[in-house]
Amino acid sequence: MNLSRMVATAVGAVWALGWAAGAAAGESVLDRGRYLVTIGGCNDCHTSGYLQNGGTVPESEWLKGAAIGYQGPWGTTYPANLRLVVAGLSEAQWLQHARQERLPPMPWFNVAKMTDADLKAIYAYIRSLGAPGNPAPAYVAPGGKVTTPYFVFVPQVDKTQIAAR
């Protein structure tokens, strides 16, 4: 085997090993991004009606954020319109942005552990979705006036059940 063929084979093997860690053979970057968005639960919060409709929201509506808040001791947070977020960021900026600490219930600690390749695939996929839509409502500090529906993320104790034990 000549040197150039050996180099090409080695480069191909390194690429294949790297990609195989995060993607099936023949899978495109956009397919990988869509897969990660789906199994990562991004749509659960960032796509209106996704959970309530068993994941049957049309893909054309994915990741546009939601006007349903999540309220707890931190205040009230809203799932961002990820299409708008990535529209304003370069890929390198997205890698930094995606790994920043966020308020609950965003599982930022899981996203921060994703590989660069996975985050780049998510970025490419989100950008491929097209028109960004509208921003999600702004964060409301603890005690502030919330004018949208919201979930309360505070553990509750059922005193009746405890008394019956």
Number of C-alpha atoms within 10 A of each C-alpha: 5 6 8 9 10 11 11 11 12 12 12 12 12 12 11 14 12 12 17 13 10 15 20 12 9 9 13 12 19 18 17 22 23 20 15 19 22 14 10 13 14 18 23 20 22 24 25 20 18 20 14 10 9 9 14 10 16 9 12 10 19 23 26 27 25 19 22 21 25 22 23 18 12 16 18 27 25 26 27 21 22 22 25 21 17 20 16 10 14 10 17 10 11 18 20 11 15 18 16 11 13 13 15 17 17 16 14 15 13 10 16 17 12 14 13 13 18 21 23 20 24 23 27 19 21 24 18 13 15 13 13 19 14 13 18 20 20 14 18 17 15 13 10 10 9 17 11 10 11 15 12 14 14 9 7 7 8 8 8 8 8 8 7 6 5
